[in-house]
Amino acid sequence: MTEDWAAIVAQLRRLRQCDVEPLLAQARGGLERLAEHIAGGPLAGGLSAWLSMNDLCIRQSGAHPFGGPVLRVTALPSGMVEFRYEDTAVRARQWSREVPPEAVVGRWSAFLDQLRWVQAASPP
């Protein structure tokens, strides 16, 4: 179910290169940058991830593989990137934000700060 971060980055890059819609390709570039950022950082080992269709799904390592909260990051046809924290089945109650592709890494950092999702986000 989960994939290696390098494989995720490579798959997102292939998807972006195949996109014929420029706005979707830009949004997918935001997902690619986020995956690269996580892969090259200290949290990579503490996070499990996979691609569901074309969405980047992230959860804390050690969480039950078929339950528990998931952060779903989606490239939208509008060129925006949606962050959706799926911690309940009621979509209207899920935390979500849309940002332009260049703001994806900043939104990720804010997500970690706001929800204190990954305790290792703070230096020891």
Secondary structure by P-SEA (a helix, b strand, c coil): ccccaaaaaaaaaaaaaacccaaaaaaaaaaaaaaaaaaaccccccbbbbbcccbbbbbcccccccccbbbbbbbccccbbbbbbcccccccccccccccccaaaaaaaaaaaacccccccccc
